[in-house]
Amino acid sequence: MAVNYEWSFLEEESTSLNAVQEEDENNKKRKKKPKSLPINEVFDILPVSGRLEPGQTENVEFTF
């Protein structure tokens, strides 16, 4: 049986990178505000969709 597939992220939430402490002019440590990125800019899946015929295989690449 042929199969059509499509990868998608269930959550469309932003991912926060860890806050980094840095020193200001007065040598006081403060936390730098974390950046927020869309999940699709943090993870990638290739190919995102396709069709497999009976007995066919395909490698899928997950990138972080």
PDBQT receptor file of N, H, CA, C and O in Angstrom, charges set to zero:
ATOM      1  N   MET A   1       0.848  -1.171   0.000  1.00  0.00    +0.000 N 
ATOM      2  CA  MET A   1       0.000   0.000   0.000  1.00  0.00    +0.000 C 
ATOM      3  C   MET A   1       0.899   1.241   0.000  1.00  0.00    +0.000 C 
ATOM      4  O   MET A   1       1.835   1.325   0.795  1.00  0.00    +0.000 OA
ATOM      5  N   ALA A   2       0.626   2.184  -0.868  1.00  0.00    +0.000 N 
ATOM      6  H   ALA A   2      -0.135   2.115  -1.514  1.00  0.00    +0.000 HD
ATOM      7  CA  ALA A   2       1.367   3.449  -0.915  1.00  0.00    +0.000 C 
ATOM      8  C   ALA A   2       0.945   4.328   0.257  1.00  0.00    +0.000 C 
ATOM      9  O   ALA A   2      -0.202   4.279   0.703  1.00  0.00    +0.000 OA
ATOM     10  N   VAL A   3       1.880   5.127   0.747  1.00  0.00    +0.000 N 
ATOM     11  H   VAL A   3       2.811   5.166   0.385  1.00  0.00    +0.000 HD
ATOM     12  CA  VAL A   3       1.619   5.982   1.913  1.00  0.00    +0.000 C 
ATOM     13  C   VAL A   3       2.083   7.407   1.617  1.00  0.00    +0.000 C 
ATOM     14  O   VAL A   3       3.205   7.619   1.157  1.00  0.00    +0.000 OA
ATOM     15  N   ASN A   4       1.223   8.366   1.880  1.00  0.00    +0.000 N 
ATOM     16  H   ASN A   4       0.311   8.194   2.254  1.00  0.00    +0.000 HD
ATOM     17  CA  ASN A   4       1.599   9.781   1.844  1.00  0.00    +0.000 C 
ATOM     18  C   ASN A   4       1.867  10.214   3.282  1.00  0.00    +0.000 C 
ATOM     19  O   ASN A   4       1.117   9.858   4.190  1.00  0.00    +0.000 OA
ATOM     20  N   TYR A   5       2.941  10.987   3.490  1.00  0.00    +0.000 N 
ATOM     21  H   TYR A   5       3.550  11.277   2.752  1.00  0.00    +0.000 HD
ATOM     22  CA  TYR A   5       3.241  11.448   4.850  1.00  0.00    +0.000 C 
ATOM     23  C   TYR A   5       3.549  12.935   4.839  1.00  0.00    +0.000 C 
ATOM     24  O   TYR A   5       3.931  13.507   3.818  1.00  0.00    +0.000 OA
ATOM     25  N   GLU A   6       3.371  13.546   6.006  1.00  0.00    +0.000 N 
ATOM     26  H   GLU A   6       3.060  13.081   6.836  1.00  0.00    +0.000 HD
ATOM     27  CA  GLU A   6       3.681  14.959   6.189  1.00  0.00    +0.000 C 
ATOM     28  C   GLU A   6       4.043  15.190   7.646  1.00  0.00    +0.000 C 
ATOM     29  O   GLU A   6       3.284  14.820   8.542  1.00  0.00    +0.000 OA
ATOM     30  N   TRP A   7       5.207  15.803   7.890  1.00  0.00    +0.000 N 
ATOM     31  H   TRP A   7       5.823  16.104   7.162  1.00  0.00    +0.000 HD
ATOM     32  CA  TRP A   7       5.646  16.139   9.241  1.00  0.00    +0.000 C 
ATOM     33  C   TRP A   7       5.158  17.532   9.586  1.00  0.00    +0.000 C 
ATOM     34  O   TRP A   7       5.147  18.421   8.734  1.00  0.00    +0.000 OA
ATOM     35  N   SER A   8       4.747  17.728  10.851  1.00  0.00    +0.000 N 
ATOM     36  H   SER A   8       4.755  17.006  11.543  1.00  0.00    +0.000 HD
ATOM     37  CA  SER A   8       4.378  19.062  11.327  1.00  0.00    +0.000 C 
ATOM     38  C   SER A   8       4.608  19.126  12.824  1.00  0.00    +0.000 C 
ATOM     39  O   SER A   8       4.635  18.101  13.505  1.00  0.00    +0.000 OA
ATOM     40  N   PHE A   9       4.773  20.338  13.330  1.00  0.00    +0.000 N 
ATOM     41  H   PHE A   9       4.751  21.171  12.777  1.00  0.00    +0.000 HD
ATOM     42  CA  PHE A   9       4.949  20.555  14.760  1.00  0.00    +0.000 C 
ATOM     43  C   PHE A   9       3.574  20.722  15.382  1.00  0.00    +0.000 C 
ATOM     44  O   PHE A   9       2.741  21.462  14.857  1.00  0.00    +0.000 OA
ATOM     45  N   LEU A  10       3.328  20.047  16.490  1.00  0.00    +0.000 N 
ATOM     46  H   LEU A  10       4.005  19.447  16.916  1.00  0.00    +0.000 HD
ATOM     47  CA  LEU A  10       2.043  20.155  17.171  1.00  0.00    +0.000 C 
ATOM     48  C   LEU A  10       1.896  21.485  17.884  1.00  0.00    +0.000 C 
ATOM     49  O   LEU A  10       0.797  22.034  17.961  1.00  0.00    +0.000 OA
ATOM     50  N   GLU A  11       2.991  22.003  18.402  1.00  0.00    +0.000 N 
ATOM     51  H   GLU A  11       3.883  21.558  18.339  1.00  0.00    +0.000 HD
ATOM     52  CA  GLU A  11       2.947  23.273  19.116  1.00  0.00    +0.000 C 
ATOM     53  C   GLU A  11       3.561  24.352  18.251  1.00  0.00    +0.000 C 
ATOM     54  O   GLU A  11       4.635  24.156  17.682  1.00  0.00    +0.000 OA
ATOM     55  N   GLU A  12       2.904  25.469  18.147  1.00  0.00    +0.000 N 
ATOM     56  H   GLU A  12       2.032  25.628  18.609  1.00  0.00    +0.000 HD
ATOM     57  CA  GLU A  12       3.425  26.613  17.409  1.00  0.00    +0.000 C 
ATOM     58  C   GLU A  12       3.943  27.674  18.380  1.00  0.00    +0.000 C 
ATOM     59  O   GLU A  12       3.969  28.863  18.063  1.00  0.00    +0.000 OA
ATOM     60  N   GLU A  13       4.357  27.221  19.573  1.00  0.00    +0.000 N 
ATOM     61  H   GLU A  13       4.336  26.255  19.831  1.00  0.00    +0.000 HD
ATOM     62  CA  GLU A  13       4.836  28.150  20.590  1.00  0.00    +0.000 C 
ATOM     63  C   GLU A  13       6.280  28.530  20.321  1.00  0.00    +0.000 C 
ATOM     64  O   GLU A  13       7.005  27.816  19.629  1.00  0.00    +0.000 OA
ATOM     65  N   SER A  14       6.684  29.646  20.868  1.00  0.00    +0.000 N 
ATOM     66  H   SER A  14       6.095  30.226  21.430  1.00  0.00    +0.000 HD
ATOM     67  CA  SER A  14       8.067  30.073  20.781  1.00  0.00    +0.000 C 
ATOM     68  C   SER A  14       8.896  29.340  21.816  1.00  0.00    +0.000 C 
ATOM     69  O   SER A  14       8.395  28.950  22.871  1.00  0.00    +0.000 OA
ATOM     70  N   THR A  15      10.154  29.158  21.508  1.00  0.00    +0.000 N 
ATOM     71  H   THR A  15      10.561  29.475  20.652  1.00  0.00    +0.000 HD
ATOM     72  CA  THR A  15      11.087  28.512  22.415  1.00  0.00    +0.000 C 
ATOM     73  C   THR A  15      12.037  29.573  22.952  1.00  0.00    +0.000 C 
ATOM     74  O   THR A  15      12.622  30.329  22.177  1.00  0.00    +0.000 OA
ATOM     75  N   SER A  16      12.197  29.637  24.273  1.00  0.00    +0.000 N 
ATOM     76  H   SER A  16      11.721  29.023  24.903  1.00  0.00    +0.000 HD
ATOM     77  CA  SER A  16      13.092  30.621  24.876  1.00  0.00    +0.000 C 
ATOM     78  C   SER A  16      14.478  30.030  25.041  1.00  0.00    +0.000 C 
ATOM     79  O   SER A  16      14.643  28.911  25.526  1.00  0.00    +0.000 OA
ATOM     80  N   LEU A  17      15.466  30.799  24.629  1.00  0.00    +0.000 N 
ATOM     81  H   LEU A  17      15.332  31.708  24.235  1.00  0.00    +0.000 HD
ATOM     82  CA  LEU A  17      16.844  30.399  24.876  1.00  0.00    +0.000 C 
ATOM     83  C   LEU A  17      17.187  30.775  26.310  1.00  0.00    +0.000 C 
ATOM     84  O   LEU A  17      16.604  31.704  26.869  1.00  0.00    +0.000 OA
ATOM     85  N   ASN A  18      18.124  30.060  26.900  1.00  0.00    +0.000 N 
ATOM     86  H   ASN A  18      18.598  29.306  26.446  1.00  0.00    +0.000 HD
ATOM     87  CA  ASN A  18      18.493  30.329  28.290  1.00  0.00    +0.000 C 
ATOM     88  C   ASN A  18      18.974  31.760  28.464  1.00  0.00    +0.000 C 
ATOM     89  O   ASN A  18      19.676  32.299  27.609  1.00  0.00    +0.000 OA
ATOM     90  N   ALA A  19      18.594  32.361  29.564  1.00  0.00    +0.000 N 
ATOM     91  H   ALA A  19      18.023  31.923  30.258  1.00  0.00    +0.000 HD
ATOM     92  CA  ALA A  19      19.056  33.710  29.883  1.00  0.00    +0.000 C 
ATOM     93  C   ALA A  19      20.540  33.658  30.217  1.00  0.00    +0.000 C 
ATOM     94  O   ALA A  19      21.019  32.697  30.818  1.00  0.00    +0.000 OA
ATOM     95  N   VAL A  20      21.251  34.685  29.828  1.00  0.00    +0.000 N 
ATOM     96  H   VAL A  20      20.861  35.467  29.339  1.00  0.00    +0.000 HD
ATOM     97  CA  VAL A  20      22.689  34.758  30.066  1.00  0.00    +0.000 C 
ATOM     98  C   VAL A  20      22.939  35.892  31.044  1.00  0.00    +0.000 C 
ATOM     99  O   VAL A  20      22.383  36.981  30.904  1.00  0.00    +0.000 OA
ATOM    100  N   GLN A  21      23.791  35.624  32.046  1.00  0.00    +0.000 N 
ATOM    101  H   GLN A  21      24.243  34.740  32.159  1.00  0.00    +0.000 HD
ATOM    102  CA  GLN A  21      24.141  36.691  32.983  1.00  0.00    +0.000 C 
ATOM    103  C   GLN A  21      25.291  37.493  32.400  1.00  0.00    +0.000 C 
ATOM    104  O   GLN A  21      26.246  36.930  31.865  1.00  0.00    +0.000 OA
ATOM    105  N   GLU A  22      25.193  38.803  32.508  1.00  0.00    +0.000 N 
ATOM    106  H   GLU A  22      24.417  39.260  32.942  1.00  0.00    +0.000 HD
ATOM    107  CA  GLU A  22      26.291  39.654  32.067  1.00  0.00    +0.000 C 
ATOM    108  C   GLU A  22      26.491  40.752  33.097  1.00  0.00    +0.000 C 
ATOM    109  O   GLU A  22      25.588  41.076  33.869  1.00  0.00    +0.000 OA
ATOM    110  N   GLU A  23      27.688  41.315  33.094  1.00  0.00    +0.000 N 
ATOM    111  H   GLU A  23      28.421  41.052  32.467  1.00  0.00    +0.000 HD
ATOM    112  CA  GLU A  23      27.999  42.371  34.051  1.00  0.00    +0.000 C 
ATOM    113  C   GLU A  23      27.783  43.720  33.385  1.00  0.00    +0.000 C 
ATOM    114  O   GLU A  23      28.170  43.921  32.234  1.00  0.00    +0.000 OA
ATOM    115  N   ASP A  24      27.148  44.664  34.128  1.00  0.00    +0.000 N 
ATOM    116  H   ASP A  24      26.833  44.501  35.063  1.00  0.00    +0.000 HD
ATOM    117  CA  ASP A  24      26.986  46.003  33.594  1.00  0.00    +0.000 C 
ATOM    118  C   ASP A  24      28.179  46.863  34.001  1.00  0.00    +0.000 C 
ATOM    119  O   ASP A  24      29.147  46.360  34.570  1.00  0.00    +0.000 OA
ATOM    120  N   GLU A  25      28.106  48.166  33.707  1.00  0.00    +0.000 N 
ATOM    121  H   GLU A  25      27.319  48.574  33.245  1.00  0.00    +0.000 HD
ATOM    122  CA  GLU A  25      29.231  49.062  33.977  1.00  0.00    +0.000 C 
ATOM    123  C   GLU A  25      29.645  49.065  35.449  1.00  0.00    +0.000 C 
ATOM    124  O   GLU A  25      30.819  49.277  35.755  1.00  0.00    +0.000 OA
ATOM    125  N   ASN A  26      28.715  48.839  36.351  1.00  0.00    +0.000 N 
ATOM    126  H   ASN A  26      27.762  48.667  36.102  1.00  0.00    +0.000 HD
ATOM    127  CA  ASN A  26      29.013  48.868  37.786  1.00  0.00    +0.000 C 
ATOM    128  C   ASN A  26      29.369  47.488  38.328  1.00  0.00    +0.000 C 
ATOM    129  O   ASN A  26      29.330  47.284  39.541  1.00  0.00    +0.000 OA
ATOM    130  N   ASN A  27      29.714  46.538  37.465  1.00  0.00    +0.000 N 
ATOM    131  H   ASN A  27      29.745  46.703  36.480  1.00  0.00    +0.000 HD
ATOM    132  CA  ASN A  27      30.076  45.163  37.837  1.00  0.00    +0.000 C 
ATOM    133  C   ASN A  27      28.965  44.436  38.572  1.00  0.00    +0.000 C 
ATOM    134  O   ASN A  27      29.238  43.508  39.335  1.00  0.00    +0.000 OA
ATOM    135  N   LYS A  28      27.722  44.834  38.362  1.00  0.00    +0.000 N 
ATOM    136  H   LYS A  28      27.500  45.587  37.743  1.00  0.00    +0.000 HD
ATOM    137  CA  LYS A  28      26.584  44.132  38.932  1.00  0.00    +0.000 C 
ATOM    138  C   LYS A  28      26.111  43.114  37.911  1.00  0.00    +0.000 C 
ATOM    139  O   LYS A  28      25.973  43.412  36.725  1.00  0.00    +0.000 OA
ATOM    140  N   LYS A  29      25.867  41.917  38.393  1.00  0.00    +0.000 N 
ATOM    141  H   LYS A  29      25.978  41.675  39.357  1.00  0.00    +0.000 HD
ATOM    142  CA  LYS A  29      25.390  40.888  37.477  1.00  0.00    +0.000 C 
ATOM    143  C   LYS A  29      23.891  41.052  37.270  1.00  0.00    +0.000 C 
ATOM    144  O   LYS A  29      23.145  41.281  38.222  1.00  0.00    +0.000 OA
ATOM    145  N   ARG A  30      23.464  40.935  36.035  1.00  0.00    +0.000 N 
ATOM    146  H   ARG A  30      24.070  40.749  35.262  1.00  0.00    +0.000 HD
ATOM    147  CA  ARG A  30      22.041  40.996  35.712  1.00  0.00    +0.000 C 
ATOM    148  C   ARG A  30      21.767  39.967  34.623  1.00  0.00    +0.000 C 
ATOM    149  O   ARG A  30      22.651  39.588  33.856  1.00  0.00    +0.000 OA
ATOM    150  N   LYS A  31      20.526  39.534  34.582  1.00  0.00    +0.000 N 
ATOM    151  H   LYS A  31      19.808  39.842  35.205  1.00  0.00    +0.000 HD
ATOM    152  CA  LYS A  31      20.152  38.556  33.568  1.00  0.00    +0.000 C 
ATOM    153  C   LYS A  31      19.742  39.273  32.300  1.00  0.00    +0.000 C 
ATOM    154  O   LYS A  31      18.988  40.245  32.328  1.00  0.00    +0.000 OA
ATOM    155  N   LYS A  32      20.252  38.776  31.194  1.00  0.00    +0.000 N 
ATOM    156  H   LYS A  32      20.865  37.986  31.172  1.00  0.00    +0.000 HD
ATOM    157  CA  LYS A  32      19.881  39.282  29.890  1.00  0.00    +0.000 C 
ATOM    158  C   LYS A  32      18.562  38.624  29.491  1.00  0.00    +0.000 C 
ATOM    159  O   LYS A  32      18.385  37.422  29.693  1.00  0.00    +0.000 OA
ATOM    160  N   LYS A  33      17.653  39.387  28.938  1.00  0.00    +0.000 N 
ATOM    161  H   LYS A  33      17.797  40.362  28.774  1.00  0.00    +0.000 HD
ATOM    162  CA  LYS A  33      16.344  38.860  28.551  1.00  0.00    +0.000 C 
ATOM    163  C   LYS A  33      16.523  37.767  27.485  1.00  0.00    +0.000 C 
ATOM    164  O   LYS A  33      17.217  37.984  26.492  1.00  0.00    +0.000 OA
ATOM    165  N   PRO A  34      15.900  36.594  27.686  1.00  0.00    +0.000 N 
ATOM    166  CA  PRO A  34      16.049  35.520  26.693  1.00  0.00    +0.000 C 
ATOM    167  C   PRO A  34      15.332  35.861  25.393  1.00  0.00    +0.000 C 
ATOM    168  O   PRO A  34      14.309  36.545  25.389  1.00  0.00    +0.000 OA
ATOM    169  N   LYS A  35      15.889  35.371  24.296  1.00  0.00    +0.000 N 
ATOM    170  H   LYS A  35      16.720  34.815  24.300  1.00  0.00    +0.000 HD
ATOM    171  CA  LYS A  35      15.258  35.549  22.995  1.00  0.00    +0.000 C 
ATOM    172  C   LYS A  35      14.195  34.479  22.810  1.00  0.00    +0.000 C 
ATOM    173  O   LYS A  35      14.348  33.355  23.287  1.00  0.00    +0.000 OA
ATOM    174  N   SER A  36      13.130  34.823  22.125  1.00  0.00    +0.000 N 
ATOM    175  H   SER A  36      13.005  35.736  21.737  1.00  0.00    +0.000 HD
ATOM    176  CA  SER A  36      12.102  33.846  21.779  1.00  0.00    +0.000 C 
ATOM    177  C   SER A  36      12.171  33.578  20.287  1.00  0.00    +0.000 C 
ATOM    178  O   SER A  36      12.204  34.503  19.476  1.00  0.00    +0.000 OA
ATOM    179  N   LEU A  37      12.192  32.305  19.939  1.00  0.00    +0.000 N 
ATOM    180  H   LEU A  37      12.165  31.554  20.598  1.00  0.00    +0.000 HD
ATOM    181  CA  LEU A  37      12.246  31.903  18.539  1.00  0.00    +0.000 C 
ATOM    182  C   LEU A  37      11.095  30.973  18.228  1.00  0.00    +0.000 C 
ATOM    183  O   LEU A  37      10.709  30.163  19.070  1.00  0.00    +0.000 OA
ATOM    184  N   PRO A  38      10.538  31.077  17.025  1.00  0.00    +0.000 N 
ATOM    185  CA  PRO A  38       9.522  30.102  16.623  1.00  0.00    +0.000 C 
ATOM    186  C   PRO A  38      10.150  28.707  16.573  1.00  0.00    +0.000 C 
ATOM    187  O   PRO A  38      11.323  28.568  16.224  1.00  0.00    +0.000 OA
ATOM    188  N   ILE A  39       9.386  27.687  16.913  1.00  0.00    +0.000 N 
ATOM    189  H   ILE A  39       8.434  27.799  17.196  1.00  0.00    +0.000 HD
ATOM    190  CA  ILE A  39       9.905  26.319  16.985  1.00  0.00    +0.000 C 
ATOM    191  C   ILE A  39      10.488  25.868  15.655  1.00  0.00    +0.000 C 
ATOM    192  O   ILE A  39      11.440  25.088  15.637  1.00  0.00    +0.000 OA
ATOM    193  N   ASN A  40       9.930  26.348  14.528  1.00  0.00    +0.000 N 
ATOM    194  H   ASN A  40       9.157  26.982  14.543  1.00  0.00    +0.000 HD
ATOM    195  CA  ASN A  40      10.453  25.935  13.235  1.00  0.00    +0.000 C 
ATOM    196  C   ASN A  40      11.789  26.595  12.891  1.00  0.00    +0.000 C 
ATOM    197  O   ASN A  40      12.401  26.237  11.886  1.00  0.00    +0.000 OA
ATOM    198  N   GLU A  41      12.256  27.552  13.701  1.00  0.00    +0.000 N 
ATOM    199  H   GLU A  41      11.758  27.843  14.518  1.00  0.00    +0.000 HD
ATOM    200  CA  GLU A  41      13.591  28.108  13.528  1.00  0.00    +0.000 C 
ATOM    201  C   GLU A  41      14.598  27.407  14.429  1.00  0.00    +0.000 C 
ATOM    202  O   GLU A  41      15.801  27.639  14.313  1.00  0.00    +0.000 OA
ATOM    203  N   VAL A  42      14.114  26.551  15.325  1.00  0.00    +0.000 N 
ATOM    204  H   VAL A  42      13.136  26.363  15.419  1.00  0.00    +0.000 HD
ATOM    205  CA  VAL A  42      14.988  25.790  16.218  1.00  0.00    +0.000 C 
ATOM    206  C   VAL A  42      15.181  24.377  15.678  1.00  0.00    +0.000 C 
ATOM    207  O   VAL A  42      16.287  23.838  15.727  1.00  0.00    +0.000 OA
ATOM    208  N   PHE A  43      14.116  23.778  15.167  1.00  0.00    +0.000 N 
ATOM    209  H   PHE A  43      13.217  24.215  15.128  1.00  0.00    +0.000 HD
ATOM    210  CA  PHE A  43      14.144  22.427  14.618  1.00  0.00    +0.000 C 
ATOM    211  C   PHE A  43      13.780  22.472  13.142  1.00  0.00    +0.000 C 
ATOM    212  O   PHE A  43      13.027  23.340  12.700  1.00  0.00    +0.000 OA
ATOM    213  N   ASP A  44      14.332  21.514  12.378  1.00  0.00    +0.000 N 
ATOM    214  H   ASP A  44      14.944  20.809  12.737  1.00  0.00    +0.000 HD
ATOM    215  CA  ASP A  44      13.981  21.391  10.972  1.00  0.00    +0.000 C 
ATOM    216  C   ASP A  44      13.857  19.916  10.628  1.00  0.00    +0.000 C 
ATOM    217  O   ASP A  44      14.613  19.096  11.149  1.00  0.00    +0.000 OA
ATOM    218  N   ILE A  45      12.930  19.570   9.773  1.00  0.00    +0.000 N 
ATOM    219  H   ILE A  45      12.316  20.236   9.349  1.00  0.00    +0.000 HD
ATOM    220  CA  ILE A  45      12.718  18.199   9.332  1.00  0.00    +0.000 C 
ATOM    221  C   ILE A  45      12.700  18.203   7.808  1.00  0.00    +0.000 C 
ATOM    222  O   ILE A  45      11.936  18.942   7.189  1.00  0.00    +0.000 OA
ATOM    223  N   LEU A  46      13.552  17.367   7.208  1.00  0.00    +0.000 N 
ATOM    224  H   LEU A  46      14.174  16.766   7.711  1.00  0.00    +0.000 HD
ATOM    225  CA  LEU A  46      13.604  17.275   5.747  1.00  0.00    +0.000 C 
ATOM    226  C   LEU A  46      13.626  15.828   5.298  1.00  0.00    +0.000 C 
ATOM    227  O   LEU A  46      14.381  15.051   5.884  1.00  0.00    +0.000 OA
ATOM    228  N   PRO A  47      12.881  15.415   4.334  1.00  0.00    +0.000 N 
ATOM    229  CA  PRO A  47      11.824  16.179   3.681  1.00  0.00    +0.000 C 
ATOM    230  C   PRO A  47      10.609  16.284   4.590  1.00  0.00    +0.000 C 
ATOM    231  O   PRO A  47      10.373  15.419   5.434  1.00  0.00    +0.000 OA
ATOM    232  N   VAL A  48       9.850  17.343   4.408  1.00  0.00    +0.000 N 
ATOM    233  H   VAL A  48      10.042  18.045   3.722  1.00  0.00    +0.000 HD
ATOM    234  CA  VAL A  48       8.700  17.598   5.272  1.00  0.00    +0.000 C 
ATOM    235  C   VAL A  48       7.483  16.768   4.854  1.00  0.00    +0.000 C 
ATOM    236  O   VAL A  48       6.571  16.560   5.654  1.00  0.00    +0.000 OA
ATOM    237  N   SER A  49       7.466  16.296   3.611  1.00  0.00    +0.000 N 
ATOM    238  H   SER A  49       8.207  16.465   2.961  1.00  0.00    +0.000 HD
ATOM    239  CA  SER A  49       6.362  15.453   3.148  1.00  0.00    +0.000 C 
ATOM    240  C   SER A  49       6.837  14.593   1.981  1.00  0.00    +0.000 C 
ATOM    241  O   SER A  49       7.891  14.843   1.396  1.00  0.00    +0.000 OA
ATOM    242  N   GLY A  50       6.054  13.591   1.657  1.00  0.00    +0.000 N 
ATOM    243  H   GLY A  50       5.198  13.388   2.131  1.00  0.00    +0.000 HD
ATOM    244  CA  GLY A  50       6.411  12.734   0.532  1.00  0.00    +0.000 C 
ATOM    245  C   GLY A  50       5.446  11.582   0.383  1.00  0.00    +0.000 C 
ATOM    246  O   GLY A  50       4.430  11.496   1.073  1.00  0.00    +0.000 OA
ATOM    247  N   ARG A  51       5.790  10.696  -0.541  1.00  0.00    +0.000 N 
ATOM    248  H   ARG A  51       6.615  10.766  -1.102  1.00  0.00    +0.000 HD
ATOM    249  CA  ARG A  51       4.986   9.514  -0.811  1.00  0.00    +0.000 C 
ATOM    250  C   ARG A  51       5.929   8.321  -0.919  1.00  0.00    +0.000 C 
ATOM    251  O   ARG A  51       6.949   8.378  -1.606  1.00  0.00    +0.000 OA
ATOM    252  N   LEU A  52       5.572   7.247  -0.233  1.00  0.00    +0.000 N 
ATOM    253  H   LEU A  52       4.743   7.201   0.325  1.00  0.00    +0.000 HD
ATOM    254  CA  LEU A  52       6.353   6.011  -0.287  1.00  0.00    +0.000 C 
ATOM    255  C   LEU A  52       5.514   4.925  -0.946  1.00  0.00    +0.000 C 
ATOM    256  O   LEU A  52       4.371   4.681  -0.559  1.00  0.00    +0.000 OA
ATOM    257  N   GLU A  53       6.093   4.286  -1.934  1.00  0.00    +0.000 N 
ATOM    258  H   GLU A  53       7.021   4.484  -2.248  1.00  0.00    +0.000 HD
ATOM    259  CA  GLU A  53       5.457   3.149  -2.595  1.00  0.00    +0.000 C 
ATOM    260  C   GLU A  53       5.802   1.887  -1.811  1.00  0.00    +0.000 C 
ATOM    261  O   GLU A  53       6.753   1.902  -1.030  1.00  0.00    +0.000 OA
ATOM    262  N   PRO A  54       5.073   0.817  -1.990  1.00  0.00    +0.000 N 
ATOM    263  CA  PRO A  54       5.354  -0.432  -1.267  1.00  0.00    +0.000 C 
ATOM    264  C   PRO A  54       6.827  -0.856  -1.415  1.00  0.00    +0.000 C 
ATOM    265  O   PRO A  54       7.358  -0.913  -2.524  1.00  0.00    +0.000 OA
ATOM    266  N   GLY A  55       7.469  -1.150  -0.280  1.00  0.00    +0.000 N 
ATOM    267  H   GLY A  55       7.038  -1.104   0.621  1.00  0.00    +0.000 HD
ATOM    268  CA  GLY A  55       8.868  -1.573  -0.262  1.00  0.00    +0.000 C 
ATOM    269  C   GLY A  55       9.875  -0.444  -0.340  1.00  0.00    +0.000 C 
ATOM    270  O   GLY A  55      11.072  -0.696  -0.208  1.00  0.00    +0.000 OA
ATOM    271  N   GLN A  56       9.448   0.772  -0.545  1.00  0.00    +0.000 N 
ATOM    272  H   GLN A  56       8.475   0.976  -0.653  1.00  0.00    +0.000 HD
ATOM    273  CA  GLN A  56      10.336   1.918  -0.668  1.00  0.00    +0.000 C 
ATOM    274  C   GLN A  56      10.673   2.471   0.715  1.00  0.00    +0.000 C 
ATOM    275  O   GLN A  56       9.835   2.442   1.616  1.00  0.00    +0.000 OA
ATOM    276  N   THR A  57      11.889   2.973   0.884  1.00  0.00    +0.000 N 
ATOM    277  H   THR A  57      12.570   2.997   0.152  1.00  0.00    +0.000 HD
ATOM    278  CA  THR A  57      12.291   3.622   2.142  1.00  0.00    +0.000 C 
ATOM    279  C   THR A  57      12.842   5.004   1.823  1.00  0.00    +0.000 C 
ATOM    280  O   THR A  57      13.212   5.293   0.685  1.00  0.00    +0.000 OA
ATOM    281  N   GLU A  58      12.890   5.844   2.833  1.00  0.00    +0.000 N 
ATOM    282  H   GLU A  58      12.589   5.609   3.757  1.00  0.00    +0.000 HD
ATOM    283  CA  GLU A  58      13.437   7.204   2.663  1.00  0.00    +0.000 C 
ATOM    284  C   GLU A  58      14.037   7.642   3.988  1.00  0.00    +0.000 C 
ATOM    285  O   GLU A  58      13.433   7.439   5.042  1.00  0.00    +0.000 OA
ATOM    286  N   ASN A  59      15.224   8.243   3.942  1.00  0.00    +0.000 N 
ATOM    287  H   ASN A  59      15.714   8.408   3.086  1.00  0.00    +0.000 HD
ATOM    288  CA  ASN A  59      15.836   8.801   5.139  1.00  0.00    +0.000 C 
ATOM    289  C   ASN A  59      15.243  10.169   5.423  1.00  0.00    +0.000 C 
ATOM    290  O   ASN A  59      15.008  10.955   4.505  1.00  0.00    +0.000 OA
ATOM    291  N   VAL A  60      15.004  10.448   6.685  1.00  0.00    +0.000 N 
ATOM    292  H   VAL A  60      15.195   9.809   7.430  1.00  0.00    +0.000 HD
ATOM    293  CA  VAL A  60      14.474  11.740   7.114  1.00  0.00    +0.000 C 
ATOM    294  C   VAL A  60      15.510  12.371   8.038  1.00  0.00    +0.000 C 
ATOM    295  O   VAL A  60      16.028  11.708   8.937  1.00  0.00    +0.000 OA
ATOM    296  N   GLU A  61      15.812  13.642   7.820  1.00  0.00    +0.000 N 
ATOM    297  H   GLU A  61      15.391  14.180   7.090  1.00  0.00    +0.000 HD
ATOM    298  CA  GLU A  61      16.818  14.351   8.605  1.00  0.00    +0.000 C 
ATOM    299  C   GLU A  61      16.143  15.301   9.584  1.00  0.00    +0.000 C 
ATOM    300  O   GLU A  61      15.341  16.146   9.186  1.00  0.00    +0.000 OA
ATOM    301  N   PHE A  62      16.474  15.160  10.878  1.00  0.00    +0.000 N 
ATOM    302  H   PHE A  62      17.125  14.474  11.202  1.00  0.00    +0.000 HD
ATOM    303  CA  PHE A  62      15.989  16.045  11.933  1.00  0.00    +0.000 C 
ATOM    304  C   PHE A  62      17.169  16.894  12.372  1.00  0.00    +0.000 C 
ATOM    305  O   PHE A  62      18.195  16.355  12.784  1.00  0.00    +0.000 OA
ATOM    306  N   THR A  63      17.042  18.209  12.293  1.00  0.00    +0.000 N 
ATOM    307  H   THR A  63      16.208  18.647  11.958  1.00  0.00    +0.000 HD
ATOM    308  CA  THR A  63      18.128  19.127  12.637  1.00  0.00    +0.000 C 
ATOM    309  C   THR A  63      17.712  20.000  13.815  1.00  0.00    +0.000 C 
ATOM    310  O   THR A  63      16.586  20.495  13.870  1.00  0.00    +0.000 OA
ATOM    311  N   PHE A  64      18.643  20.182  14.763  1.00  0.00    +0.000 N 
ATOM    312  H   PHE A  64      19.557  19.780  14.718  1.00  0.00    +0.000 HD
ATOM    313  CA  PHE A  64      18.399  21.033  15.922  1.00  0.00    +0.000 C 
ATOM    314  C   PHE A  64      19.409  22.148  15.884  1.00  0.00    +0.000 C 
ATOM    315  O   PHE A  64      19.411  23.008  16.763  1.00  0.00    +0.000 OA
TER     316      PHE A  64
